[in-house]
Amino acid sequence: MTFTDTACDCAESLPIEIVAGLKQIEGIKDIKVEVTWSPAWKITRISRYGRIALGLPPR
């Protein structure tokens, strides 16, 4: 997982929330969320379906 900026407020809390949410799904036992800063995130990395879900124009 990567964030838009190293100063992102949710960089510590979001991985914890993701793990907590995934633990609620039956059959999921082992969860590891890795935060990486390379490659840097940018809007062009959003998939076509992700862009549609976010209300952005598809590429």
Secondary structure, 3 states (H helix, E strand, C coil): CCCCCCCCCCCCHHHHHHHHHHHCCCCCCCCCCCCCCCCCCCHHHCCHHHHHHCCCCCC
